[in-house]
Amino acid sequence: MMEARFESAFIKALKKHANIRELVKRKVDMIMENPLTVGEPLKGNWQGFYSCPVKRNFIIIYLYCSACRKKQDDVVVACSDCPETPDETIKFVLLAPHDDAYNRKAD
């Protein structure tokens, strides 16, 4: 069973963009069902993460712990809670307009 974790930045953005809440919920459900085919792997500052479009220029950025470890991206991503986080966990990190998201650096 997949577990979802929502970072504070994601929740804050969802409150700010309440008009797309239903679309986001549907995308989150799709990601939970099949995280590797719904999203696209990212590179550079976002190595290890995936992005999924919500609408026009809005994207969700997330981390699928199992894939992160398999590709050994966990060394780069270095989540503080990595050791105790199960493989079947998806961390929803960011919800933002496309350009804003990619201009941020992964924490």
Summary of the structure (lengths in Angstrom):
residues: 107
radius of gyration: 12.8
end to end distance: 26.5
largest distance: 36.9
contacts: 296
relative contact order: 0.23
helix: 48%
strand: 26%
